[in-house]
Amino acid sequence: MMFAVAMTFIDQTIVAIAAPDIVRELGLSASGMQWVVNAYLLALAAFFALGGRLADLYGPRRVVVVGTLVFVVSSVLCGCVPRGDVAQGWLIAFRATQGFGAALLFPAALAVVVAVFPPDRRGRALALFFGLSGALTAIGPLLGGWLTGWTWRAVFWVNVPVAVVALVLTALAHVSDRRRAGTLDVRGAVLIAVGMGLSVLGFQQAWSWGWDSAATWICVVGGLVVLGMFVAYERRVRHPLIDLRVFKDKAFSVDAAVLFFSMLAFVPLFFFASVYAQVCLSASPNQAALFLLYFFAGFAIASQWGGRILDKQGARPALKIGTVVGCVGFALWAGELTDLSMHDQWPYAALAGAGIGFILAPASTDAVNRSIGASYGEVTGITQTVRNFAASVGLAVLGTVLTHVTHTNVVNTLESRGLPPNVAHDVARDITDSVTGNGDAAPPTGTGPAATTMRDAMSAIRMDFAQANQWVFYGMAIALGIAFLCALRHPGGRAVTPEQPEESLTPASRPDPGTGT
């Protein structure tokens, strides 16, 4: 199961490193490249609940296999995208189907892990499972930097051998396929997908359309209204896609809230930090990946501590520590961005990573352990829907902040160097699209006055972009601060996980009467 989920989490961040090469070769627009990244996250958010329900209804092993096949076929097609006008639509579409495959795969894989571990060993198993998934999210940029040195298409093709190994291991494991009674709530699945899609579309396009555009608010408000309709409908239907009674558990609701605000920073960080390193620090894709490795180092160490705290004291202490450490880490890191030194930033990057490490596995594991009637697929669908919807919203909102502040800063820089306001605005928009969309801050090669002014101002423009990134990182710190306020409301204590029915266990997982193992 770990091999299976490895692909899904690596793909949340690996494409960000390859973004400059993809844009240059395929000629994508800045907003188009953002959608290549965001389409995957949006599909995850929209269909995770469906994936969890399908795992319950049809058996987790079947859904793991189907999800893996959908994911790997989509990966191959992403890597085979043709050049030309169809490239942008092609890549966005198959990134979305990748996300759909991952949304089927992850909750089913987790349901398998839950089924084969008895309650007294389940906490450690889930902590390892969620800890590994978070670590793989962080490894994505490093792997992406190495593969991009060969060809950016390899960031998609690398999933093929991993999928083959996952399918072989799944077959060898002889996982039982226990099904639960019920029917599929198709209407609920459509409502949640439409609601999330509309709201994120509004956030994503706010820079292009403007915050004063009717289209922006129609999407945002319309999406939220549809999500409200989804909640109202789920309360009436006999076999809901999401059993909303689980939110009556205060600890579960707090876990979900902490995950939401933490994920506003976690996944988007890899895109913004990668582009910052390539623009402001003149780093190569490989060097940008190593820059992000500082964050992962803190994450890896803290996730182990977080798991131990969860086992001994419950989730509340780990969540409080993680949100405070993360908030302080992101705030200090933001203050160092204008120094334009990779070496000076590593302690703060590691501190921010440690904060997320303390949060991710304890919050996710505690939430799953509080599931209703041992419907682990369904509850995982809920928590991962929250997590990935937050990642999509974070990427969209923080991306809007970045482009707006960058544009304003660059306009001021160009006007101070003598360009007329109308020319400065046009040039600034081109620069903003270039640096925020693909990390390209190369000096222009033209011979006109505007090109000459831009060449002279490139150093100042890099500083403008660094200052814009400060707003983004301070926004991440604020998100962790709100998560801390949520963590204070956690009731504490450890979840009492109901005993899994005997028939749900595979023969290999049943305790041996003689040894108790």
Kinemage of the C-alpha trace (Angstrom):
@kinemage 1
@onewidth
@group {chain A} dominant
@subgroup {mainchain}
@vectorlist {calphas} color= white
{ca met a 1} P 0.000 0.000 0.000
{ca met a 2} L 2.906 2.354 0.649
{ca phe a 3} L 4.206 1.723 -2.862
{ca ala a 4} L 0.747 2.497 -4.204
{ca val a 5} L 0.330 5.807 -2.372
{ca ala a 6} L 3.939 6.839 -3.109
{ca met a 7} L 2.949 7.968 -6.602
{ca thr a 8} L 0.003 10.041 -5.471
{ca phe a 9} L 1.908 12.125 -2.936
{ca ile a 10} L 5.038 12.614 -5.016
{ca asp a 11} L 2.855 13.986 -7.816
{ca gln a 12} L 1.462 16.715 -5.563
{ca thr a 13} L 4.805 18.530 -5.692
{ca ile a 14} L 7.063 16.988 -8.345
{ca val a 15} L 5.544 18.964 -11.222
{ca ala a 16} L 6.334 22.322 -9.601
{ca ile a 17} L 10.072 21.773 -10.142
{ca ala a 18} L 9.544 20.880 -13.808
{ca ala a 19} L 7.230 23.876 -14.389
{ca pro a 20} L 9.816 26.180 -16.064
{ca asp a 21} L 10.849 23.495 -18.584
{ca ile a 22} L 7.225 22.545 -19.302
{ca val a 23} L 6.251 26.160 -19.969
{ca arg a 24} L 9.261 26.803 -22.203
{ca glu a 25} L 8.768 23.698 -24.341
{ca leu a 26} L 4.974 23.737 -24.623
{ca gly a 27} L 4.408 27.501 -24.543
{ca leu a 28} L 1.858 27.398 -21.718
{ca ser a 29} L 0.470 30.572 -20.184
{ca ala a 30} L 1.166 31.384 -16.540
{ca ser a 31} L -2.430 30.634 -15.539
{ca gly a 32} L -2.313 27.473 -17.631
{ca met a 33} L 0.731 26.197 -15.740
{ca gln a 34} L -0.943 26.960 -12.436
{ca trp a 35} L -3.878 24.849 -13.568
{ca val a 36} L -1.541 21.989 -14.486
{ca val a 37} L -0.501 21.964 -10.828
{ca asn a 38} L -3.923 22.774 -9.424
{ca ala a 39} L -5.983 20.368 -11.571
{ca tyr a 40} L -4.398 17.416 -9.777
{ca leu a 41} L -5.072 18.891 -6.335
{ca leu a 42} L -8.604 19.903 -7.261
{ca ala a 43} L -9.494 16.426 -8.543
{ca leu a 44} L -8.094 14.950 -5.329
{ca ala a 45} L -10.254 17.272 -3.255
{ca ala a 46} L -13.371 16.727 -5.368
{ca phe a 47} L -13.268 12.921 -5.543
{ca phe a 48} L -11.623 11.733 -2.318
{ca ala a 49} L -15.013 11.301 -0.640
{ca leu a 50} L -16.184 9.243 -3.616
{ca gly a 51} L -13.035 7.103 -3.444
{ca gly a 52} L -13.569 6.370 0.225
{ca arg a 53} L -17.196 5.387 -0.330
{ca leu a 54} L -16.319 3.131 -3.291
{ca ala a 55} L -13.709 1.366 -1.141
{ca asp a 56} L -16.403 0.616 1.425
{ca leu a 57} L -18.973 -0.557 -1.136
{ca tyr a 58} L -16.851 -2.595 -3.551
{ca gly a 59} L -13.873 -3.626 -1.433
{ca pro a 60} L -10.592 -1.772 -0.922
{ca arg a 61} L -8.424 -4.168 -2.966
{ca arg a 62} L -10.475 -3.673 -6.133
{ca val a 63} L -10.471 0.102 -5.732
{ca val a 64} L -6.696 0.139 -5.097
{ca val a 65} L -6.119 -1.728 -8.357
{ca val a 66} L -8.523 0.451 -10.362
{ca gly a 67} L -7.113 3.660 -8.895
{ca thr a 68} L -3.537 2.574 -9.641
{ca leu a 69} L -4.400 1.778 -13.260
{ca val a 70} L -6.224 5.091 -13.797
{ca phe a 71} L -3.318 6.949 -12.232
{ca val a 72} L -0.519 5.296 -14.204
{ca val a 73} L -2.322 5.504 -17.576
{ca ser a 74} L -2.944 9.205 -16.959
{ca ser a 75} L 0.727 9.645 -16.028
{ca val a 76} L 1.863 8.102 -19.302
{ca leu a 77} L -0.501 10.356 -21.265
{ca cys a 78} L 0.756 13.446 -19.378
{ca gly a 79} L 4.307 12.541 -20.376
{ca cys a 80} L 3.240 12.073 -24.011
{ca val a 81} L 1.609 15.504 -24.363
{ca pro a 82} L 2.111 16.845 -27.925
{ca arg a 83} L 3.394 20.324 -28.680
{ca gly a 84} L 1.021 22.877 -30.110
{ca asp a 85} L -2.326 24.417 -29.262
{ca val a 86} L -3.697 21.256 -27.671
{ca ala a 87} L -0.835 20.944 -25.167
{ca gln a 88} L -2.344 23.034 -22.382
{ca gly a 89} L -5.787 21.406 -22.462
{ca trp a 90} L -4.256 17.944 -22.824
{ca leu a 91} L -1.978 18.330 -19.811
{ca ile a 92} L -4.634 19.876 -17.575
{ca ala a 93} L -7.166 17.159 -18.488
{ca phe a 94} L -4.876 14.230 -17.763
{ca arg a 95} L -3.532 15.841 -14.603
{ca ala a 96} L -7.159 15.919 -13.463
{ca thr a 97} L -7.635 12.213 -14.266
{ca gln a 98} L -4.390 11.547 -12.390
{ca gly a 99} L -5.964 13.234 -9.387
{ca phe a 100} L -9.120 11.145 -9.833
{ca gly a 101} L -7.050 7.944 -9.810
{ca ala a 102} L -5.227 9.096 -6.677
{ca ala a 103} L -8.563 9.926 -5.013
{ca leu a 104} L -9.689 6.337 -5.594
{ca leu a 105} L -6.376 4.845 -4.529
{ca phe a 106} L -5.490 6.536 -1.243
{ca pro a 107} L -8.591 5.910 0.924
{ca ala a 108} L -8.759 2.318 -0.317
{ca ala a 109} L -5.084 1.744 0.530
{ca leu a 110} L -5.637 3.162 4.007
{ca ala a 111} L -8.670 0.899 4.508
{ca val a 112} L -6.452 -2.088 3.714
{ca val a 113} L -3.871 -1.029 6.313
{ca val a 114} L -6.605 -0.531 8.931
{ca ala a 115} L -8.155 -3.932 8.177
{ca val a 116} L -4.978 -5.956 8.659
{ca phe a 117} L -3.726 -4.282 11.858
{ca pro a 118} L -5.465 -4.961 15.189
{ca pro a 119} L -6.397 -1.896 17.282
{ca asp a 120} L -3.398 -2.130 19.613
{ca arg a 121} L -0.989 -1.882 16.668
{ca arg a 122} L -3.060 0.335 14.406
{ca gly a 123} L -1.864 3.676 15.804
{ca arg a 124} L 1.780 3.011 14.994
{ca ala a 125} L 0.881 1.644 11.566
{ca leu a 126} L -1.236 4.682 10.653
{ca ala a 127} L 1.392 7.092 11.992
{ca leu a 128} L 3.958 5.439 9.715
{ca phe a 129} L 1.518 5.470 6.804
{ca phe a 130} L 0.662 9.169 7.130
{ca gly a 131} L 4.243 10.106 8.009
{ca leu a 132} L 5.517 8.402 4.874
{ca ser a 133} L 2.883 10.083 2.723
{ca gly a 134} L 3.952 13.497 4.015
{ca ala a 135} L 7.612 12.662 3.490
{ca leu a 136} L 6.921 11.629 -0.106
{ca thr a 137} L 5.203 14.961 -0.707
{ca ala a 138} L 8.453 16.638 0.345
{ca ile a 139} L 10.651 14.281 -1.715
{ca gly a 140} L 8.763 15.171 -4.897
{ca pro a 141} L 10.767 18.346 -5.628
{ca leu a 142} L 14.104 16.555 -5.141
{ca leu a 143} L 13.127 13.727 -7.465
{ca gly a 144} L 11.662 16.253 -9.898
{ca gly a 145} L 14.894 18.240 -10.019
{ca trp a 146} L 16.915 15.117 -10.810
{ca leu a 147} L 14.503 13.844 -13.488
{ca thr a 148} L 14.130 17.255 -15.111
{ca gly a 149} L 17.855 17.154 -15.868
{ca trp a 150} L 17.019 14.381 -18.341
{ca thr a 151} L 13.560 15.480 -19.528
{ca trp a 152} L 10.583 17.017 -17.765
{ca arg a 153} L 8.421 14.216 -19.207
{ca ala a 154} L 10.186 11.788 -16.882
{ca val a 155} L 8.416 13.314 -13.859
{ca phe a 156} L 5.291 11.577 -15.201
{ca trp a 157} L 6.867 8.419 -16.607
{ca val a 158} L 8.586 7.600 -13.305
{ca asn a 159} L 5.191 6.466 -12.014
{ca val a 160} L 5.129 3.465 -14.371
{ca pro a 161} L 7.701 1.237 -12.588
{ca val a 162} L 6.314 2.252 -9.186
{ca ala a 163} L 2.788 1.281 -10.281
{ca val a 164} L 3.982 -2.080 -11.594
{ca val a 165} L 5.630 -2.886 -8.253
{ca ala a 166} L 2.508 -1.738 -6.368
{ca leu a 167} L 0.217 -3.962 -8.455
{ca val a 168} L 2.485 -7.001 -8.062
{ca leu a 169} L 2.732 -6.516 -4.285
{ca thr a 170} L -1.042 -6.041 -4.022
{ca ala a 171} L -1.570 -9.352 -5.811
{ca leu a 172} L 0.977 -11.145 -3.608
{ca ala a 173} L -0.534 -9.766 -0.393
{ca his a 174} L -3.866 -11.599 -0.924
{ca val a 175} L -5.781 -8.708 0.614
{ca ser a 176} L -9.366 -9.599 1.564
{ca asp a 177} L -12.141 -7.524 -0.023
{ca arg a 178} L -14.741 -6.986 2.681
{ca arg a 179} L -17.680 -4.900 1.466
{ca arg a 180} L -20.161 -2.806 3.396
{ca ala a 181} L -23.888 -2.632 2.716
{ca gly a 182} L -25.291 0.455 1.017
{ca thr a 183} L -25.589 2.232 -2.309
{ca leu a 184} L -23.513 4.882 -4.035
{ca asp a 185} L -24.713 8.446 -3.529
{ca val a 186} L -24.193 9.707 -7.076
{ca arg a 187} L -26.025 12.993 -6.546
{ca gly a 188} L -23.890 13.778 -3.502
{ca ala a 189} L -20.703 13.001 -5.453
{ca val a 190} L -21.763 15.406 -8.214
{ca leu a 191} L -22.667 18.168 -5.746
{ca ile a 192} L -19.353 18.062 -3.866
{ca ala a 193} L -17.308 17.931 -7.091
{ca val a 194} L -19.201 20.878 -8.625
{ca gly a 195} L -19.075 22.922 -5.423
{ca met a 196} L -15.333 22.510 -4.959
{ca gly a 197} L -14.602 23.029 -8.629
{ca leu a 198} L -16.515 26.310 -8.828
{ca ser a 199} L -15.080 27.805 -5.649
{ca val a 200} L -11.467 26.995 -6.518
{ca leu a 201} L -11.990 28.255 -10.090
{ca gly a 202} L -13.061 31.610 -8.668
{ca phe a 203} L -9.997 31.855 -6.434
{ca gln a 204} L -7.678 30.681 -9.210
{ca gln a 205} L -8.932 33.164 -11.803
{ca ala a 206} L -9.224 36.144 -9.468
{ca trp a 207} L -5.930 37.573 -10.809
{ca ser a 208} L -7.030 37.310 -14.443
{ca trp a 209} L -10.636 38.380 -13.929
{ca gly a 210} L -10.052 40.730 -10.988
{ca trp a 211} L -11.574 40.645 -7.526
{ca asp a 212} L -14.155 43.174 -8.687
{ca ser a 213} L -15.312 40.846 -11.480
{ca ala a 214} L -18.791 39.338 -11.263
{ca ala a 215} L -17.421 36.068 -12.691
{ca thr a 216} L -14.988 35.704 -9.774
{ca trp a 217} L -17.679 36.039 -7.131
{ca ile a 218} L -20.218 33.963 -9.044
{ca cys a 219} L -17.733 31.074 -8.970
{ca val a 220} L -16.654 31.525 -5.347
{ca val a 221} L -20.102 32.157 -3.864
{ca gly a 222} L -21.796 29.722 -6.238
{ca gly a 223} L -19.370 26.976 -5.257
{ca leu a 224} L -19.975 27.587 -1.562
{ca val a 225} L -23.750 27.545 -2.124
{ca val a 226} L -23.480 24.189 -3.911
{ca leu a 227} L -21.386 22.826 -1.030
{ca gly a 228} L -24.113 24.030 1.334
{ca met a 229} L -26.670 22.172 -0.794
{ca phe a 230} L -24.451 19.094 -0.542
{ca val a 231} L -24.460 19.267 3.270
{ca ala a 232} L -28.252 19.692 3.372
{ca tyr a 233} L -28.763 16.797 0.968
{ca glu a 234} L -26.414 14.460 2.847
{ca arg a 235} L -28.463 14.913 6.020
{ca arg a 236} L -31.576 13.570 4.289
{ca val a 237} L -30.275 10.711 2.138
{ca arg a 238} L -30.387 7.159 3.515
{ca his a 239} L -26.901 6.143 2.314
{ca pro a 240} L -24.902 9.405 2.202
{ca leu a 241} L -21.567 9.869 0.489
{ca ile a 242} L -20.327 11.382 3.777
{ca asp a 243} L -21.841 10.500 7.137
{ca leu a 244} L -21.898 13.970 8.677
{ca arg a 245} L -22.528 12.553 12.161
{ca val a 246} L -18.781 12.138 12.519
{ca phe a 247} L -18.468 15.920 12.877
{ca lys a 248} L -20.417 15.670 16.148
{ca asp a 249} L -17.182 14.302 17.598
{ca lys a 250} L -15.421 17.479 18.726
{ca ala a 251} L -11.957 15.956 18.371
{ca phe a 252} L -12.662 14.913 14.775
{ca ser a 253} L -13.887 18.400 13.874
{ca val a 254} L -10.795 19.985 15.427
{ca asp a 255} L -8.516 17.516 13.609
{ca ala a 256} L -10.191 18.436 10.315
{ca ala a 257} L -9.893 22.186 11.007
{ca val a 258} L -6.201 21.919 11.938
{ca leu a 259} L -5.535 19.887 8.774
{ca phe a 260} L -7.358 22.474 6.658
{ca phe a 261} L -5.392 25.496 7.867
{ca ser a 262} L -2.093 23.589 7.898
{ca met a 263} L -2.576 22.370 4.335
{ca leu a 264} L -3.164 25.942 3.159
{ca ala a 265} L 0.617 26.232 3.590
{ca phe a 266} L 2.051 22.720 3.185
{ca val a 267} L 1.502 21.696 -0.450
{ca pro a 268} L 1.519 25.259 -1.946
{ca leu a 269} L 4.881 25.857 -0.241
{ca phe a 270} L 6.673 23.568 -2.662
{ca phe a 271} L 5.455 25.499 -5.702
{ca phe a 272} L 6.180 28.971 -4.286
{ca ala a 273} L 9.520 28.099 -2.694
{ca ser a 274} L 10.702 26.380 -5.885
{ca val a 275} L 9.867 29.378 -8.077
{ca tyr a 276} L 11.380 31.766 -5.500
{ca ala a 277} L 14.656 29.808 -5.497
{ca gln a 278} L 14.881 29.798 -9.287
{ca val a 279} L 14.004 33.499 -9.706
{ca cys a 280} L 15.534 35.201 -6.674
{ca leu a 281} L 18.434 32.844 -5.905
{ca ser a 282} L 19.184 32.005 -9.588
{ca ala a 283} L 19.000 28.303 -8.654
{ca ser a 284} L 18.726 25.456 -11.126
{ca pro a 285} L 15.813 22.994 -10.710
{ca asn a 286} L 18.169 20.612 -8.874
{ca gln a 287} L 19.393 23.371 -6.569
{ca ala a 288} L 15.802 24.465 -5.922
{ca ala a 289} L 15.011 20.889 -4.877
{ca leu a 290} L 17.938 20.864 -2.465
{ca phe a 291} L 16.701 24.186 -1.066
{ca leu a 292} L 13.399 22.478 -0.233
{ca leu a 293} L 15.283 19.591 1.359
{ca tyr a 294} L 15.886 21.814 4.408
{ca phe a 295} L 12.131 21.882 4.950
{ca phe a 296} L 11.895 18.116 4.549
{ca ala a 297} L 14.685 17.509 7.085
{ca gly a 298} L 12.715 19.306 9.785
{ca phe a 299} L 9.539 17.537 8.709
{ca ala a 300} L 11.080 14.043 8.852
{ca ile a 301} L 12.503 14.479 12.353
{ca ala a 302} L 9.391 16.085 13.843
{ca ser a 303} L 6.993 13.537 12.332
{ca gln a 304} L 8.646 10.803 14.390
{ca trp a 305} L 8.270 12.844 17.585
{ca gly a 306} L 4.680 13.633 16.664
{ca gly a 307} L 3.866 9.931 16.314
{ca arg a 308} L 5.322 9.138 19.731
{ca ile a 309} L 3.415 12.002 21.352
{ca leu a 310} L 0.210 10.703 19.755
{ca asp a 311} L 0.753 7.182 21.123
{ca lys a 312} L 1.512 8.366 24.645
{ca gln a 313} L -0.592 11.502 25.139
{ca gly a 314} L -3.044 11.771 22.253
{ca ala a 315} L -3.183 14.285 19.413
{ca arg a 316} L -3.724 17.547 21.313
{ca pro a 317} L -0.120 18.150 22.515
{ca ala a 318} L 1.317 17.337 19.085
{ca leu a 319} L -1.117 19.689 17.345
{ca lys a 320} L -0.372 22.556 19.737
{ca ile a 321} L 3.390 22.139 19.398
{ca gly a 322} L 3.225 21.763 15.615
{ca thr a 323} L 1.064 24.798 14.954
{ca val a 324} L 3.216 27.050 17.162
{ca val a 325} L 6.499 25.802 15.697
{ca gly a 326} L 5.127 26.067 12.150
{ca cys a 327} L 3.771 29.584 12.661
{ca val a 328} L 7.096 30.816 14.076
{ca gly a 329} L 9.092 28.996 11.398
{ca phe a 330} L 7.154 30.439 8.456
{ca ala a 331} L 7.224 33.948 9.948
{ca leu a 332} L 11.004 33.860 10.482
{ca trp a 333} L 11.526 32.348 7.040
{ca ala a 334} L 9.482 35.151 5.472
{ca gly a 335} L 11.733 37.712 7.119
{ca glu a 336} L 14.836 36.135 5.547
{ca leu a 337} L 13.560 35.911 1.945
{ca thr a 338} L 14.926 39.326 0.955
{ca asp a 339} L 18.469 38.357 2.005
{ca leu a 340} L 18.643 36.271 -1.190
{ca ser a 341} L 20.869 33.678 0.497
{ca met a 342} L 19.980 30.004 0.437
{ca his a 343} L 22.451 29.200 3.212
{ca asp a 344} L 21.017 31.738 5.664
{ca gln a 345} L 17.452 30.464 5.277
{ca trp a 346} L 17.888 26.784 6.123
{ca pro a 347} L 17.217 26.987 9.915
{ca tyr a 348} L 13.880 28.694 9.334
{ca ala a 349} L 12.895 26.313 6.518
{ca ala a 350} L 13.680 23.360 8.802
{ca leu a 351} L 11.652 24.943 11.614
{ca ala a 352} L 8.643 25.415 9.343
{ca gly a 353} L 8.972 21.796 8.191
{ca ala a 354} L 9.131 20.591 11.788
{ca gly a 355} L 5.858 22.343 12.529
{ca ile a 356} L 4.068 20.526 9.712
{ca gly a 357} L 5.739 17.260 10.758
{ca phe a 358} L 4.256 17.512 14.251
{ca ile a 359} L 0.778 18.083 12.767
{ca leu a 360} L 0.229 15.859 9.753
{ca ala a 361} L 0.349 12.268 11.050
{ca pro a 362} L -1.201 12.909 14.517
{ca ala a 363} L -4.156 14.905 13.148
{ca ser a 364} L -4.841 12.442 10.328
{ca thr a 365} L -4.456 9.342 12.519
{ca asp a 366} L -6.587 10.737 15.352
{ca ala a 367} L -9.345 11.628 12.878
{ca val a 368} L -9.373 8.164 11.290
{ca asn a 369} L -9.463 6.475 14.701
{ca arg a 370} L -12.680 8.352 15.487
{ca ser a 371} L -14.568 6.912 12.516
{ca ile a 372} L -18.192 5.784 12.748
{ca gly a 373} L -18.816 2.046 12.618
{ca ala a 374} L -15.265 1.320 11.407
{ca ser a 375} L -16.009 2.915 8.003
{ca tyr a 376} L -12.385 3.863 7.550
{ca gly a 377} L -12.614 4.403 3.808
{ca glu a 378} L -15.382 6.948 4.240
{ca val a 379} L -13.700 8.846 7.083
{ca thr a 380} L -10.395 8.923 5.207
{ca gly a 381} L -12.315 10.365 2.277
{ca ile a 382} L -13.533 13.167 4.531
{ca thr a 383} L -10.136 14.090 5.996
{ca gln a 384} L -8.333 13.892 2.688
{ca thr a 385} L -11.052 15.928 0.979
{ca val a 386} L -10.462 18.646 3.585
{ca arg a 387} L -6.709 18.364 3.186
{ca asn a 388} L -6.609 18.572 -0.598
{ca phe a 389} L -9.315 21.195 -0.928
{ca ala a 390} L -7.224 23.338 1.414
{ca ala a 391} L -4.153 22.766 -0.749
{ca ser a 392} L -6.072 23.877 -3.850
{ca val a 393} L -7.457 26.976 -2.151
{ca gly a 394} L -4.038 27.823 -0.709
{ca leu a 395} L -2.361 27.588 -4.090
{ca ala a 396} L -5.056 29.750 -5.674
{ca val a 397} L -5.310 32.438 -2.988
{ca leu a 398} L -1.595 32.734 -2.256
{ca gly a 399} L -0.887 32.686 -5.995
{ca thr a 400} L -3.227 35.641 -6.425
{ca val a 401} L -1.437 37.495 -3.618
{ca leu a 402} L 1.949 36.758 -5.189
{ca thr a 403} L 1.029 37.956 -8.656
{ca his a 404} L -0.732 41.100 -7.386
{ca val a 405} L 2.131 42.215 -5.128
{ca thr a 406} L 4.775 41.318 -7.729
{ca his a 407} L 2.963 43.371 -10.372
{ca thr a 408} L 2.641 46.385 -8.072
{ca asn a 409} L 6.308 46.214 -7.033
{ca val a 410} L 7.600 45.871 -10.600
{ca val a 411} L 5.439 48.763 -11.825
{ca asn a 412} L 6.926 50.997 -9.122
{ca thr a 413} L 10.453 49.894 -10.035
{ca leu a 414} L 9.996 50.548 -13.767
{ca glu a 415} L 8.298 53.910 -13.238
{ca ser a 416} L 11.145 54.988 -10.931
{ca arg a 417} L 13.515 54.277 -13.826
{ca gly a 418} L 11.655 56.496 -16.262
{ca leu a 419} L 9.163 54.255 -18.066
{ca pro a 420} L 5.735 55.847 -18.689
{ca pro a 421} L 2.964 54.405 -16.475
{ca asn a 422} L 1.089 52.683 -19.325
{ca val a 423} L 4.278 51.027 -20.616
{ca ala a 424} L 5.367 50.106 -17.095
{ca his a 425} L 2.048 48.344 -16.443
{ca asp a 426} L 2.216 46.352 -19.694
{ca val a 427} L 5.830 45.334 -19.124
{ca ala a 428} L 5.161 44.525 -15.476
{ca arg a 429} L 2.315 42.192 -16.431
{ca asp a 430} L 4.608 40.300 -18.835
{ca ile a 431} L 7.298 40.019 -16.152
{ca thr a 432} L 4.799 38.921 -13.509
{ca asp a 433} L 3.348 36.223 -15.768
{ca ser a 434} L 6.866 34.998 -16.525
{ca val a 435} L 8.279 34.812 -12.999
{ca thr a 436} L 5.139 33.589 -11.206
{ca gly a 437} L 4.163 31.131 -13.895
{ca asn a 438} L 7.435 29.469 -14.844
{ca gly a 439} L 10.193 30.938 -12.697
{ca asp a 440} L 11.813 32.651 -15.687
{ca ala a 441} L 13.606 35.881 -14.775
{ca ala a 442} L 15.986 35.997 -17.737
{ca pro a 443} L 16.833 39.527 -19.005
{ca pro a 444} L 15.039 40.545 -22.213
{ca thr a 445} L 17.000 40.450 -25.477
{ca gly a 446} L 15.289 43.334 -27.314
{ca thr a 447} L 16.852 46.661 -28.258
{ca gly a 448} L 14.076 49.156 -27.421
{ca pro a 449} L 14.033 51.561 -24.449
{ca ala a 450} L 11.734 49.293 -22.440
{ca ala a 451} L 14.023 46.282 -22.963
{ca thr a 452} L 17.087 48.309 -21.962
{ca thr a 453} L 15.368 49.584 -18.837
{ca met a 454} L 14.304 46.054 -17.916
{ca arg a 455} L 17.852 44.709 -18.300
{ca asp a 456} L 19.136 47.450 -16.013
{ca ala a 457} L 16.374 46.738 -13.495
{ca met a 458} L 16.579 42.922 -13.307
{ca ser a 459} L 18.341 42.923 -9.950
{ca ala a 460} L 15.666 45.205 -8.493
{ca ile a 461} L 12.926 43.065 -10.065
{ca arg a 462} L 14.306 39.962 -8.357
{ca met a 463} L 14.097 41.845 -5.063
{ca asp a 464} L 10.533 42.890 -5.940
{ca phe a 465} L 9.640 39.225 -6.359
{ca ala a 466} L 11.334 38.301 -3.069
{ca gln a 467} L 9.314 40.971 -1.270
{ca ala a 468} L 6.119 39.625 -2.852
{ca asn a 469} L 6.993 36.154 -1.582
{ca gln a 470} L 7.248 37.576 1.922
{ca trp a 471} L 3.510 38.276 1.800
{ca val a 472} L 2.898 34.656 0.788
{ca phe a 473} L 5.027 33.209 3.591
{ca tyr a 474} L 3.512 35.523 6.180
{ca gly a 475} L 0.136 34.278 4.935
{ca met a 476} L 1.296 30.713 5.627
{ca ala a 477} L 2.342 31.746 9.140
{ca ile a 478} L -1.110 33.264 9.728
{ca ala a 479} L -2.745 30.014 8.565
{ca leu a 480} L -0.695 28.063 11.136
{ca gly a 481} L -1.642 30.620 13.783
{ca ile a 482} L -5.336 30.005 13.090
{ca ala a 483} L -4.639 26.258 13.227
{ca phe a 484} L -3.189 26.781 16.724
{ca leu a 485} L -6.401 28.448 17.884
{ca cys a 486} L -8.298 25.431 16.549
{ca ala a 487} L -5.907 23.004 18.301
{ca leu a 488} L -6.654 24.666 21.654
{ca arg a 489} L -10.220 23.373 21.355
{ca his a 490} L -9.177 19.728 20.982
{ca pro a 491} L -10.637 17.799 23.941
{ca gly a 492} L -7.480 15.723 24.329
{ca gly a 493} L -7.170 12.055 25.136
{ca arg a 494} L -6.665 9.169 22.770
{ca ala a 495} L -9.369 7.818 20.494
{ca val a 496} L -10.761 4.419 21.404
{ca thr a 497} L -10.805 2.568 18.101
{ca pro a 498} L -13.597 0.014 17.810
{ca glu a 499} L -12.546 -3.570 17.383
{ca gln a 500} L -12.430 -4.533 13.709
{ca pro a 501} L -14.739 -7.471 12.849
{ca glu a 502} L -12.845 -10.741 12.630
{ca glu a 503} L -13.923 -11.452 9.052
{ca ser a 504} L -12.288 -8.232 7.850
{ca leu a 505} L -8.816 -9.495 8.724
{ca thr a 506} L -6.662 -11.437 6.334
{ca pro a 507} L -5.293 -14.742 7.646
{ca ala a 508} L -1.813 -13.284 7.897
{ca ser a 509} L -3.016 -10.446 10.122
{ca arg a 510} L -4.921 -12.503 12.719
{ca pro a 511} L -3.116 -12.910 16.042
{ca asp a 512} L -1.374 -16.220 16.640
{ca pro a 513} L -2.974 -17.865 19.719
{ca gly a 514} L 0.365 -19.110 20.971
{ca thr a 515} L 2.432 -15.984 20.624
{ca gly a 516} L -0.103 -13.172 20.584
{ca thr a 517} L 1.573 -11.770 17.438
